[in-house]
Amino acid sequence: MCSERQIPFSPPDISEEEIQQVIRVLKSGWITTGPKTKRFEQKIAEFCRTKKAVCLSSATACLEMTLRILGIGPGDEVITSAYTYTASASVIAHVGAIPVLVDVAKGSYEMDYTQLEHAITERTKAVIPVDLAGIMCDYDRIYDAVYQKKELFHPQNDLQKAFGRVVIIADAAHSFGAARHGMLSGQAADFTCFSFHAVKNLTTAEGGAVTWRGMSGIDYEELYRKYMLLSLHGQDRDAFSKREADAWEYDIISLAYKCNMTDVAAAIGLGQLDRYEEMMSRRKKVIGIYNEGLKDLKVQVLNHFGPAHRSNGHLYLTRLTDKSREYCDIFMRKLAQKGISSNVHYKPLPMHTAYKNMGFRIENYPNAYEMFENEVTLPLNSKMTEDDAYYVAETIKRILKD
Ligand SMILES: Cc1ncc(COP(=O)(O)O)c(C=O)c1O
């Protein structure tokens, strides 16, 4: 059975604005990292009210390069949430450190902050909290936890010494534009890593950015230079700065990586940034319609807007009260028959083969399992009309009555 109406989960919202920006770059004679990427970095920093931003090829690259800049590696532990996408944890293994997974708090998608504090050992160098669905974590509570355990921290280089405690690296793949406790995503954690992947609120097709907070003893420009070196083969001058005919010479400072952003991608991002508020207001409308339409059903929804926080409306996670995963999967199939795409965020990491092979057991993460067991994520994107949102809410009402 195929429905007339099709509501995709998260199609990219690309307008004539982005198309024209990309055409201009394609015709400009410079398509890889260059002036557009630098402009996009400036714009991201202005948006997040930080001094600087670095744009790279993905949030995964941003997380990994940040761990490398901090000199985190073999023998170190880095803590993240069990309830996330693999990228939050795999980067820890990529640098040779040990991923430590913490359960979420009961009934919450946020890491259990008390468990986080207990998980900090003499080997812990960083924590990667995950801003799930566009709602920022409670960074006040996370700073409390790392300061409580300050005595256990053993810095192994000057940058770690400047922090003098476990470093907070936000996995903000979902939270560009969100705010909590008066801080924008990008300003709260020591480092914040955004994703501009195709399904995100603001996209560059693939891409990411890092911002960081000012700290005494930490030089902003020096950090920026480190990201440049690490993301471009440790080469001391990028291709753009040596494009002049007689400026060929460069040095390789270290054997580094290759994860720079292209100007083609940055051009999409610049167009998206100009339309961000308009796209956000459309997401907000869908959230309002869903909240109203589902309020009398046995469906728990996330609170995207409260007195202390403002989400960016990235994902609309729901939980079907008292239902099993099996019921939810059938429910999702019925939605699909009505043309509505849905998803699950997330199957907790300890349920995946790679993490099982590392010794993680879901039995040790009962809260994460409970959240997963009846979770269904509804379509939420800026291409949806209000009519689409009413249709989704009505369809859910009907399915749950059956
Ligand atoms: C929570 C989370 N972290 C990290 C990432 C990785 O982002 P990227 O694809 O930009 O590397 C994703 C991707 O969807 C994600 O959902």
Ligand as a Chemical Component Dictionary entry (heavy atoms), coordinates in Angstrom:
data_LIG
# 
_chem_comp.id                   LIG 
_chem_comp.type                 NON-POLYMER 
_chem_comp.pdbx_formal_charge   0 
_chem_comp.three_letter_code    LIG 
# 
loop_
_chem_comp_atom.comp_id 
_chem_comp_atom.atom_id 
_chem_comp_atom.alt_atom_id 
_chem_comp_atom.type_symbol 
_chem_comp_atom.charge 
_chem_comp_atom.model_Cartn_x 
_chem_comp_atom.model_Cartn_y 
_chem_comp_atom.model_Cartn_z 
_chem_comp_atom.pdbx_ordinal 
LIG C1 C1 C 0 25.487 12.618 17.663 1  
LIG C2 C2 C 0 26.358 12.674 16.441 2  
LIG N1 N1 N 0 27.657 12.905 16.577 3  
LIG C3 C3 C 0 28.494 12.979 15.520 4  
LIG C4 C4 C 0 28.014 12.814 14.242 5  
LIG C5 C5 C 0 28.972 12.850 13.084 6  
LIG O1 O1 O 0 28.734 13.946 12.237 7  
LIG P1 P1 P 0 29.441 13.973 10.805 8  
LIG O2 O2 O 0 28.641 13.115 9.904  9  
LIG O3 O3 O 0 29.393 15.434 10.404 10 
LIG O4 O4 O 0 30.826 13.496 10.998 11 
LIG C6 C6 C 0 26.669 12.555 14.040 12 
LIG C7 C7 C 0 26.152 12.368 12.673 13 
LIG O5 O5 O 0 24.999 12.292 12.402 14 
LIG C8 C8 C 0 25.799 12.491 15.157 15 
LIG O6 O6 O 0 24.507 12.241 15.011 16 
# 
loop_
_chem_comp_bond.comp_id 
_chem_comp_bond.atom_id_1 
_chem_comp_bond.atom_id_2 
_chem_comp_bond.value_order 
_chem_comp_bond.pdbx_ordinal 
LIG C1 C2 SING 1  
LIG C2 N1 SING 2  
LIG C2 C8 DOUB 3  
LIG N1 C3 DOUB 4  
LIG C3 C4 SING 5  
LIG C4 C5 SING 6  
LIG C4 C6 DOUB 7  
LIG C5 O1 SING 8  
LIG O1 P1 SING 9  
LIG P1 O2 DOUB 10 
LIG P1 O3 SING 11 
LIG P1 O4 SING 12 
LIG C6 C7 SING 13 
LIG C6 C8 SING 14 
LIG C7 O5 DOUB 15 
LIG C8 O6 SING 16 
# 
